Amino acid sequence: MTKVVLSAVGLIFLFILAGTILPDVVDQTVAEAYAENYNVTTAANETTTVETLTYDHYYGDLTDLTATSTNGEDDPVVMTYDEDTRDVTVAGLHASASRILSISYYREDNTEFTGFNPFIKLSPLLFILGGIVACIWGLYSSFHKG
């Protein structure tokens, strides 16, 4: 009966671990913080700019995508990101001014190892499947008299 209880408790901890900790670990392993600078001059009545990122943004949306400006009158805000063209629209710029606009985002890291990132992204699933198999084996061995 002890193996049954331990298997049930182990399965509960497995799902807690896999649901809360592993996704963050995968993101921290596969993605790296990156920033690019752009020289931007806005025309009269122009308060937005569209800049193209060099690399794909890891999250593919506005998550952890920020902009800063060297112009003190600017209040830059990232409005949109197009993952097909890697275009970022930044609003809140002062019209008729120049600045260096810095866009910070996360790009995929470890690209020199072609199979590493897909394996790391798959590891939570493998971890869960391994834990389920271990729990089932524990239950089976506790009831099976061989």
C-alpha positions as CSV (number, residue, x, y, z in Angstrom):
1,M,0.0,0.0,0.0
2,T,3.0,2.3,0.6
3,K,3.9,2.1,-3.1
4,V,0.4,3.1,-4.1
5,V,0.5,6.2,-1.9
6,L,4.0,7.1,-3.0
7,S,3.0,6.7,-6.7
8,A,0.0,9.0,-6.2
9,V,2.0,11.6,-4.4
10,G,4.8,11.3,-6.9
11,L,2.3,11.8,-9.8
12,I,0.9,14.9,-8.1
13,F,4.3,16.4,-7.6
14,L,5.3,15.5,-11.1
15,F,2.3,17.5,-12.5
16,I,3.0,20.5,-10.2
17,L,6.7,20.5,-11.3
18,A,5.9,20.1,-15.0
19,G,3.2,22.8,-14.9
20,T,5.0,25.5,-13.0
21,I,8.8,25.1,-13.1
22,L,9.6,23.4,-16.4
23,P,8.2,25.9,-18.9
24,D,10.3,28.7,-17.3
25,V,13.4,26.5,-17.3
26,V,12.8,25.7,-21.0
27,D,12.4,29.4,-21.9
28,Q,15.5,30.4,-19.9
29,T,17.5,27.7,-21.6
30,V,16.4,28.3,-25.2
31,A,16.0,32.1,-25.3
32,E,18.5,34.9,-24.7
33,A,17.9,38.6,-24.1
34,Y,19.0,40.7,-27.1
35,A,18.8,44.4,-28.0
36,E,19.2,46.3,-31.3
37,N,19.7,50.1,-31.8
38,Y,18.1,52.1,-34.7
39,N,18.8,55.7,-35.7
40,V,15.3,57.1,-36.1
41,T,14.3,60.6,-37.2
42,T,10.6,61.4,-37.2
43,A,9.0,63.9,-39.6
44,A,6.5,66.6,-38.7
45,N,3.3,65.0,-37.2
46,E,5.0,61.6,-37.2
47,T,5.0,59.8,-33.8
48,T,5.5,56.2,-34.8
49,T,8.1,54.1,-36.6
50,V,8.3,50.6,-37.9
51,E,11.6,48.8,-37.5
52,T,12.6,45.3,-38.6
53,L,14.3,43.0,-36.1
54,T,17.4,41.0,-37.2
55,Y,16.2,37.8,-35.5
56,D,12.8,36.3,-34.8
57,H,11.3,37.3,-31.4
58,Y,11.3,34.1,-29.4
59,Y,7.7,34.6,-28.0
60,G,6.2,35.8,-31.3
61,D,4.0,38.4,-29.6
62,L,4.5,41.5,-27.4
63,T,5.8,39.4,-24.5
64,D,9.1,40.9,-23.3
65,L,9.3,43.3,-26.3
66,T,10.3,46.8,-25.1
67,A,11.6,50.0,-26.6
68,T,13.7,52.8,-25.1
69,S,14.8,56.1,-26.6
70,T,17.7,58.5,-26.1
71,N,15.3,61.4,-26.7
72,G,14.0,62.6,-23.3
73,E,10.7,63.8,-24.9
74,D,9.8,60.3,-26.2
75,D,7.7,57.8,-24.4
76,P,8.2,54.8,-26.6
77,V,5.6,52.0,-26.5
78,V,5.7,48.8,-28.6
79,M,2.3,48.6,-30.3
80,T,2.6,45.6,-32.7
81,Y,4.9,42.8,-33.8
82,D,4.5,41.0,-37.1
83,E,6.2,37.6,-36.8
84,D,6.2,37.0,-40.5
85,T,8.2,40.1,-41.4
86,R,9.8,40.8,-37.9
87,D,8.4,44.4,-38.0
88,V,8.0,46.2,-34.7
89,T,5.8,49.3,-34.6
90,V,6.8,51.7,-31.9
91,A,4.6,54.7,-30.9
92,G,5.0,57.5,-28.5
93,L,7.9,59.3,-30.3
94,H,8.2,63.0,-30.4
95,A,7.6,64.5,-33.8
96,S,10.4,66.2,-35.8
97,A,13.1,64.7,-33.7
98,S,16.1,62.3,-33.9
99,R,17.0,59.6,-31.4
100,I,18.6,56.2,-31.0
101,L,15.8,53.8,-30.5
102,S,16.7,50.6,-28.7
103,I,14.4,47.6,-29.0
104,S,14.9,44.7,-26.5
105,Y,13.5,41.3,-27.1
106,Y,14.3,37.6,-26.7
107,R,15.8,35.6,-29.6
108,E,16.4,31.9,-29.8
109,D,19.8,30.9,-28.3
110,N,22.1,27.9,-29.0
111,T,21.4,28.0,-32.7
112,E,24.8,26.4,-33.5
113,F,23.5,23.1,-32.1
114,T,20.7,22.1,-34.5
115,G,18.9,19.5,-32.3
116,F,19.4,21.1,-28.9
117,N,16.5,23.6,-28.8
118,P,13.9,21.1,-30.2
119,F,15.0,18.6,-27.6
120,I,14.9,21.1,-24.7
121,K,11.4,22.2,-25.8
122,L,10.3,18.5,-25.8
123,S,11.9,17.7,-22.5
124,P,8.8,18.6,-20.3
125,L,6.7,16.1,-22.2
126,L,9.4,13.4,-21.9
127,F,9.7,14.2,-18.2
128,I,5.9,13.8,-17.7
129,L,5.8,10.6,-19.7
130,G,8.7,9.2,-17.8
131,G,7.1,10.1,-14.5
132,I,3.8,8.5,-15.5
133,V,5.5,5.3,-16.6
134,A,7.4,5.3,-13.2
135,C,4.2,5.7,-11.3
136,I,2.3,3.1,-13.3
137,W,5.3,0.7,-12.7
138,G,5.2,1.4,-9.0
139,L,1.4,0.7,-8.9
140,Y,1.8,-2.5,-11.0
141,S,4.7,-3.8,-8.9
142,S,2.7,-3.2,-5.7
143,F,-0.2,-5.3,-6.9
144,H,1.6,-7.9,-9.0
145,K,2.7,-10.9,-7.0
146,G,5.4,-12.5,-9.1
